[in-house]
Amino acid sequence: MSDKHISSQFDVELNSISTQVLEMGGLVEAQLHQAVYALIHLSLEAADQVLENEVRINQMEVQIDHEIISTIGRRQPTARDLRFLMAISRTTQNLERAGDEVARMARMAKSIIEGGSPRSLPSHELRVAADLAAALLRKTLDSFARLDTSMAVSIIRDDDEIDQEYNGFLRKLITYMMEDPRTISTSLDLLFLAKSIERVGDHAKNIAEQIIFVVKGEDVRHTSKDKVASVIR
């Protein structure tokens, strides 16, 4: 938060909470890269590491929520400060759910590796979508740190690119399954992996909406992109 308060300790508390959110988001981003690495390189060790770190993400959500509740109880914030704390709570929820999706990816990667599934399937193409999702999440965290509404609007628009990658990958997998029924099981695993990546992008978009809520006081969830853009003008 850039605004200063009479109580310098309040600023310290808000900055501490914000720092923890950024750390949590960075861990989710790293987890996403690790899960894709596990699939591409058939690494059980990488997949297991993702699953081990899932516990840490869950703990961070609980810790941040505890500090938010404690801060509200002590400071009784109003207006933008209260919106900021509410938005942080929603942000950590989205980060935790994104972490759940990444853990699901790691479990599917383990299933594919342990099942000795065909390497001819286009698992490498998931990296494109995963890189987009990771970049979107990183951009979202940057926007959150700066409370940059213009960047938040661009994030909401960029989510469409991940959706397009998912739809293209889906069409390719359908072709594989039609041509060789033996690939159906693994293709379905890859489909669910792709869907998890797409959902990570959705959670990044949800966080971007919270940034606009903090700065403008407008709840832009479930509204059109044009209306979202008009809010920050």
Rosetta blueprint (number, residue, H / E / L):
1 M L
2 S L
3 D L
4 K L
5 H L
6 I L
7 S L
8 S H
9 Q H
10 F H
11 D H
12 V H
13 E H
14 L H
15 N H
16 S H
17 I H
18 S H
19 T H
20 Q H
21 V H
22 L H
23 E H
24 M H
25 G H
26 G H
27 L H
28 V H
29 E H
30 A H
31 Q H
32 L H
33 H H
34 Q H
35 A H
36 V H
37 Y H
38 A H
39 L H
40 I H
41 H L
42 L L
43 S L
44 L H
45 E H
46 A H
47 A H
48 D H
49 Q H
50 V H
51 L H
52 E H
53 N H
54 E H
55 V H
56 R H
57 I H
58 N H
59 Q H
60 M H
61 E H
62 V H
63 Q H
64 I H
65 D H
66 H H
67 E H
68 I H
69 I H
70 S H
71 T H
72 I H
73 G H
74 R H
75 R H
76 Q L
77 P L
78 T L
79 A H
80 R H
81 D H
82 L H
83 R H
84 F H
85 L H
86 M H
87 A H
88 I H
89 S H
90 R H
91 T H
92 T H
93 Q H
94 N H
95 L H
96 E H
97 R H
98 A H
99 G H
100 D H
101 E H
102 V H
103 A H
104 R H
105 M H
106 A H
107 R H
108 M H
109 A H
110 K H
111 S H
112 I H
113 I H
114 E H
115 G L
116 G L
117 S L
118 P L
119 R L
120 S L
121 L L
122 P L
123 S H
124 H H
125 E H
126 L H
127 R H
128 V H
129 A H
130 A H
131 D H
132 L H
133 A H
134 A H
135 A H
136 L H
137 L H
138 R H
139 K H
140 T H
141 L H
142 D H
143 S H
144 F H
145 A H
146 R H
147 L L
148 D L
149 T H
150 S H
151 M H
152 A H
153 V H
154 S H
155 I H
156 I H
157 R H
158 D H
159 D H
160 D H
161 E H
162 I H
163 D H
164 Q H
165 E H
166 Y H
167 N H
168 G H
169 F H
170 L H
171 R H
172 K H
173 L H
174 I H
175 T H
176 Y H
177 M H
178 M H
179 E H
180 D L
181 P H
182 R H
183 T H
184 I H
185 S H
186 T H
187 S H
188 L H
189 D H
190 L H
191 L H
192 F H
193 L H
194 A H
195 K H
196 S H
197 I H
198 E H
199 R H
200 V H
201 G H
202 D H
203 H H
204 A H
205 K H
206 N H
207 I H
208 A H
209 E H
210 Q H
211 I H
212 I H
213 F H
214 V H
215 V H
216 K H
217 G L
218 E L
219 D L
220 V L
221 R L
222 H L
223 T L
224 S L
225 K H
226 D H
227 K H
228 V H
229 A H
230 S H
231 V H
232 I L
233 R L
